[in-house]
Amino acid sequence: MKSQERHHLKQNEFAVTTARVAEVVMQNRDRWLVIAGAVVVVGAIAGGYLFMRGRAADQASAAFGAALLIEGSQVVPAPTVPGAQQQPGTFPTETARNDAALAAFKKVADEYPNDETGRAARYRMAGLHLRSGRAAEAERLFAEAANNAGSSLYGPMAQLGRAQALAVLGKFDDALKILTDLSGQRDSALPIDGVLMELARVSERAGKTQDARAAYKRVVDEFTQSTYAGEARQRLAAIG
């Protein structure tokens, strides 16, 4: 068969196929339009959802960052010169700064309760209460943060903070139970040597010298390169 004839046949086959496709499309025109419209609508919804979700995450991060800035602001005594104003970005007392930071973190935690940023804000609130001497409120917030943390790092971190708050409240048995559980979690994101040191310190305060000695010894024996190893040896020597 001559090449010209083969080329002509291919052109005819292509023309026939094209015509068939066009006929199917025309016969099912309404159906295709519905499908195409549905695809466009689904794409628009998905795009809008992702946009709004990204926007919300950006807003949450910005609000959390602003709260962190407040928490880290300088404390500058109020000016005594008549008419003078407080230096922008500073607070006259540590209490005023902490209260402002608490309000900022609370807003983030309330607006984004199930977001990682909201969990972080709740954890920071608990820590501020603990440092401000409000251990009972700190313990409550740490418990909330732990229960709402899911599988995030804030779960064990909040449990550690709760144990510290319980120890301040004199609830040593509850604190030691939490710390003992945390010290046995080998796959935890928390540094076990740090948990053991907290366990040992709380055990000492509770008058449980043998338990304190055992925890210090684990730090010395199992974490020889730990930054806590020196302190652990000193405490072992001190308590005999």
C-alpha positions in Angstrom: 0.0 0.0 0.0 1.3 3.4 -1.0 2.3 5.8 1.8 -0.2 8.4 0.5 -3.1 5.8 0.8 -2.0 4.8 4.3 -2.0 8.4 5.4 -5.5 8.9 3.9 -6.8 5.9 5.8 -5.3 7.2 9.1 -7.0 10.6 8.5 -10.3 8.9 8.0 -9.9 6.8 11.1 -9.1 9.9 13.1 -12.1 11.7 11.6 -14.4 8.8 12.4 -13.2 8.6 16.0 -13.5 12.3 16.5 -17.0 12.2 15.2 -18.0 9.4 17.5 -16.6 11.3 20.5 -18.4 14.4 19.5 -21.7 12.5 19.1 -21.4 10.9 22.6 -20.7 14.3 24.1 -23.7 15.9 22.4 -26.0 13.0 23.4 -24.9 13.3 27.0 -24.4 17.1 27.0 -26.5 17.8 30.0 -24.9 15.0 32.0 -21.4 16.3 31.2 -22.4 19.8 32.1 -23.6 18.6 35.5 -20.4 16.6 36.1 -18.2 19.5 35.1 -20.2 21.9 37.3 -19.9 19.5 40.2 -16.2 19.3 39.7 -15.9 23.1 39.7 -18.1 23.4 42.8 -16.1 20.7 44.7 -12.8 22.3 43.7 -14.0 25.7 44.8 -15.2 24.4 48.2 -11.9 22.5 48.7 -9.9 25.5 47.7 -11.9 27.8 50.0 -11.6 25.4 52.9 -7.9 25.1 52.5 -7.6 28.9 52.2 -9.7 29.6 55.3 -7.9 26.9 57.3 -4.5 28.4 56.3 -5.7 31.8 57.2 -7.0 30.7 60.6 -3.7 29.0 61.3 -1.8 32.2 60.4 -4.1 34.2 62.7 -3.7 31.7 65.5 0.1 31.8 65.2 0.2 35.6 65.1 -2.0 35.8 68.2 0.2 33.3 70.0 3.3 35.1 69.0 1.9 38.4 70.3 1.2 36.7 73.6 4.7 35.4 73.8 6.1 38.9 73.2 4.0 40.1 76.1 5.2 37.3 78.3 8.8 38.2 77.5 8.4 42.0 77.9 10.7 44.0 80.2 9.5 45.1 83.6 10.3 48.8 83.9 9.1 50.8 87.0 6.4 53.3 86.3 7.7 56.8 85.7 7.5 59.2 88.6 7.7 62.3 86.5 4.2 63.9 86.2 2.7 63.4 82.8 5.2 60.7 81.8 3.9 57.5 80.3 5.0 53.9 80.6 7.5 53.0 78.0 5.8 51.1 75.1 6.2 47.4 75.3 7.1 47.3 79.0 5.1 46.8 82.2 5.5 48.5 85.6 5.4 45.2 87.5 5.9 41.5 86.9 2.3 40.9 88.0 1.0 43.4 85.4 3.0 41.7 82.7 1.9 38.2 83.7 -1.8 39.3 83.8 -1.5 40.8 80.4 0.1 37.7 79.0 -2.5 35.5 80.6 -5.3 37.4 79.0 -3.6 37.1 75.6 -3.0 33.4 75.9 -6.5 32.8 77.2 -7.9 34.5 74.1 -5.9 32.2 71.8 -6.9 29.1 73.9 -10.6 30.1 73.7 -10.6 30.8 70.0 -8.6 27.8 68.9 -9.3 25.1 71.6 -8.6 22.1 69.4 -5.7 23.6 67.5 -2.0 23.0 68.4 -1.7 26.7 68.9 -4.6 26.7 71.4 -3.0 23.8 73.2 0.3 25.6 73.5 -1.5 28.7 74.8 -3.3 26.7 77.5 0.1 25.2 78.5 1.7 28.6 78.7 -1.2 29.9 80.8 -0.7 27.1 83.3 3.0 27.8 83.5 2.4 31.5 84.2 0.0 30.6 87.0 2.5 28.3 88.6 5.3 30.9 88.4 2.9 33.5 89.9 2.2 31.3 92.9 -1.3 30.2 91.9 -0.5 26.5 92.0 -4.2 25.3 92.2 -5.2 27.2 89.1 -2.0 25.9 87.4 -2.8 22.3 88.3 -6.3 22.7 86.8 -5.0 24.2 83.6 -2.2 21.6 83.2 -4.8 18.9 83.6 -7.0 20.5 80.9 -4.0 20.8 78.6 -3.0 17.2 79.2 -6.6 15.9 78.5 -6.9 18.0 75.3 -3.4 17.3 74.0 -4.1 14.2 72.0 -0.9 12.7 70.8 1.0 16.0 70.7 4.1 16.8 72.8 1.9 19.0 75.1 0.4 15.8 76.7 3.5 14.7 78.6 4.7 18.3 79.1 1.4 19.2 80.7 1.6 16.1 82.9 5.0 17.1 84.1 3.8 20.6 84.9 0.8 19.2 86.7 3.1 17.1 88.9 5.1 20.2 89.7 1.9 22.1 90.7 0.7 19.2 92.8 4.1 19.1 94.6 3.8 22.8 95.4 0.3 22.1 96.8 1.8 19.4 99.0 0.0 16.6 97.2 3.2 14.5 96.9 1.6 11.1 96.3 -0.3 12.4 93.3 2.7 14.2 92.0 5.0 11.2 92.5 2.5 8.9 90.7 2.6 11.1 87.6 6.4 11.4 87.7 6.9 7.7 88.1 4.6 7.0 85.1 6.4 9.5 83.0 9.9 8.1 84.0 8.8 4.7 82.7 7.7 6.0 79.2 10.8 5.2 77.2 9.2 6.4 73.9 8.2 9.7 75.4 9.4 13.0 73.8 10.3 14.2 77.3 14.0 13.8 78.4 13.9 10.9 80.9 16.9 12.2 82.8 15.0 15.4 83.5 11.9 13.6 84.6 14.0 11.4 86.9 15.6 14.5 88.5 12.1 16.0 89.2 11.0 12.6 90.6 14.1 12.6 92.9 13.6 16.2 94.1 9.9 15.7 94.8 10.7 12.4 96.6 13.2 14.3 98.8 10.6 16.9 99.6 8.1 14.2 100.5 10.6 12.6 102.8 11.0 9.5 100.6 14.8 9.3 100.8 15.1 5.8 99.4 13.0 6.7 96.3 15.0 9.9 95.8 18.2 7.9 96.0 17.0 5.4 93.5 16.0 8.1 91.0 19.3 10.0 91.4 21.2 6.8 90.9 19.4 6.1 87.7 20.5 9.4 86.3 24.1 8.7 87.3 24.1 5.2 85.9 21.9 5.5 82.8 22.7 9.1 81.7 26.4 9.5 82.3 26.6 12.4 79.8 23.5 14.2 81.2 23.7 17.8 82.3 22.0 16.5 85.5 24.6 13.9 86.3 26.7 16.2 88.4 23.8 17.4 90.5 22.6 13.9 90.9 26.0 12.7 92.3 26.0 15.7 94.7 22.6 14.8 96.0 23.5 11.1 96.4 26.5 12.2 98.5 24.4 14.5 100.5 21.6 12.0 101.4 24.1 9.2 101.9 
